């Protein structure tokens, strides 16, 4: 039941859709998936998640493909986050995760003059 509720939340989360859409649009799809899925090719993966360059609302947040969603679920339901009263939304956690641990971080640092 909990898993079903989480999937419903994920598929209707506009801010998370916008963030992930922007990542894909800026060629950071590989930060959102596992190495195993990379071998399938970007275009096939984009088609499976219904990626439309012009409309983030069409993006399907499928946790079997966009495996970063599984990491978000784990972090969101962590005991510390729960004790704090769940102050962060999924898209907040995703932004932090992307900034701290993915290849797009290098681009962020170049843009803001940190490297």
Kinemage of the C-alpha trace (Angstrom):
@kinemage 1
@onewidth
@group {chain A} dominant
@subgroup {mainchain}
@vectorlist {calphas} color= white
{ca unk a 1} P 0.000 0.000 0.000
{ca unk a 2} L 2.763 2.427 0.918
{ca unk a 3} L 4.580 1.675 -2.331
{ca unk a 4} L 1.440 2.387 -4.335
{ca unk a 5} L 0.917 5.697 -2.539
{ca unk a 6} L 4.530 6.718 -3.204
{ca unk a 7} L 4.177 5.944 -6.927
{ca unk a 8} L 1.015 8.050 -7.141
{ca unk a 9} L 2.801 10.948 -5.457
{ca unk a 10} L 5.768 10.614 -7.807
{ca unk a 11} L 3.737 10.545 -10.979
{ca unk a 12} L 1.861 13.707 -9.999
{ca unk a 13} L 4.725 15.750 -8.598
{ca unk a 14} L 5.013 18.727 -10.962
{ca unk a 15} L 8.114 20.232 -9.351
{ca unk a 16} L 9.958 16.930 -9.499
{ca unk a 17} L 8.840 16.479 -13.107
{ca unk a 18} L 10.159 19.953 -13.967
{ca unk a 19} L 13.511 19.284 -12.293
{ca unk a 20} L 14.037 15.915 -13.966
{ca unk a 21} L 12.837 17.281 -17.303
{ca unk a 22} L 15.394 20.088 -17.039
{ca unk a 23} L 18.137 17.571 -16.244
{ca unk a 24} L 17.275 15.499 -19.309
{ca unk a 25} L 16.929 18.599 -21.486
{ca unk a 26} L 20.457 19.634 -20.470
{ca unk a 27} L 21.917 16.209 -21.318
{ca unk a 28} L 22.148 14.814 -17.782
{ca unk a 29} L 19.853 11.819 -18.271
{ca unk a 30} L 22.676 9.517 -17.196
{ca unk a 31} L 22.667 11.138 -13.731
{ca unk a 32} L 19.112 9.825 -13.292
{ca unk a 33} L 19.584 6.183 -14.302
{ca unk a 34} L 21.830 3.219 -13.517
{ca unk a 35} L 24.857 2.218 -15.565
{ca unk a 36} L 22.983 -0.893 -16.709
{ca unk a 37} L 20.275 1.208 -18.366
{ca unk a 38} L 22.791 3.419 -20.169
{ca unk a 39} L 23.527 0.637 -22.630
{ca unk a 40} L 19.966 0.891 -23.990
{ca unk a 41} L 20.688 4.346 -25.399
{ca unk a 42} L 19.301 7.787 -24.607
{ca unk a 43} L 16.602 7.896 -27.264
{ca unk a 44} L 15.071 4.584 -26.205
{ca unk a 45} L 15.051 5.642 -22.556
{ca unk a 46} L 13.545 9.029 -23.398
{ca unk a 47} L 10.804 7.327 -25.366
{ca unk a 48} L 9.987 4.968 -22.473
{ca unk a 49} L 9.541 7.885 -20.068
{ca unk a 50} L 7.590 9.913 -22.618
{ca unk a 51} L 10.142 12.728 -22.675
{ca unk a 52} L 8.923 15.736 -24.648
{ca unk a 53} L 11.455 18.548 -24.890
{ca unk a 54} L 8.696 21.158 -24.794
{ca unk a 55} L 6.410 19.750 -22.092
{ca unk a 56} L 7.672 18.582 -18.677
{ca unk a 57} L 4.153 17.499 -17.660
{ca unk a 58} L 4.325 14.578 -20.094
{ca unk a 59} L 7.380 13.083 -18.397
{ca unk a 60} L 6.525 9.759 -16.757
{ca unk a 61} L 8.341 9.350 -13.456
{ca unk a 62} L 8.986 5.638 -13.715
{ca unk a 63} L 11.248 4.440 -10.890
{ca unk a 64} L 12.256 1.370 -12.908
{ca unk a 65} L 13.891 3.686 -15.464
{ca unk a 66} L 14.623 6.882 -13.539
{ca unk a 67} L 16.297 4.986 -10.738
{ca unk a 68} L 17.199 8.172 -8.887
{ca unk a 69} L 13.569 8.093 -7.738
{ca unk a 70} L 14.367 5.040 -5.611
{ca unk a 71} L 17.151 6.976 -3.882
{ca unk a 72} L 14.718 9.823 -3.248
{ca unk a 73} L 12.166 7.502 -1.654
{ca unk a 74} L 14.794 6.086 0.701
{ca unk a 75} L 16.022 9.528 1.736
{ca unk a 76} L 12.514 10.929 2.087
{ca unk a 77} L 11.459 8.117 4.430
{ca unk a 78} L 14.680 8.159 6.465
{ca unk a 79} L 14.134 8.292 10.244
{ca unk a 80} L 15.888 11.662 10.578
{ca unk a 81} L 13.681 13.233 7.921
{ca unk a 82} L 10.639 11.736 9.626
{ca unk a 83} L 11.690 13.057 13.057
{ca unk a 84} L 12.073 16.522 11.571
{ca unk a 85} L 8.489 16.345 10.293
{ca unk a 86} L 9.308 15.770 6.607
{ca unk a 87} L 10.407 19.365 5.898
{ca unk a 88} L 11.738 18.624 2.404
{ca unk a 89} L 9.703 17.698 -0.629
{ca unk a 90} L 10.961 15.042 -3.057
{ca unk a 91} L 12.185 17.648 -5.530
{ca unk a 92} L 14.213 19.385 -2.778
{ca unk a 93} L 15.927 16.116 -1.926
{ca unk a 94} L 16.516 15.428 -5.611
{ca unk a 95} L 18.143 18.830 -6.125
{ca unk a 96} L 20.469 18.253 -3.166
{ca unk a 97} L 21.338 14.758 -4.352
{ca unk a 98} L 22.078 15.990 -7.867
{ca unk a 99} L 24.152 18.896 -6.616
{ca unk a 100} L 26.179 16.814 -4.166
{ca unk a 101} L 26.718 13.560 -5.964
{ca unk a 102} L 26.184 13.590 -9.707
{ca unk a 103} L 28.146 14.695 -12.756
{ca unk a 104} L 25.941 17.742 -13.311
{ca unk a 105} L 27.603 19.204 -10.213
{ca unk a 106} L 30.678 20.012 -12.300
{ca unk a 107} L 28.572 22.127 -14.668
{ca unk a 108} L 26.909 23.925 -11.737
{ca unk a 109} L 30.321 24.787 -10.310
{ca unk a 110} L 31.638 26.055 -13.652
{ca unk a 111} L 28.567 28.251 -14.143
{ca unk a 112} L 28.888 29.761 -10.681
{ca unk a 113} L 32.676 30.121 -10.810
{ca unk a 114} L 33.445 27.610 -8.089
{ca unk a 115} L 35.969 25.634 -10.159
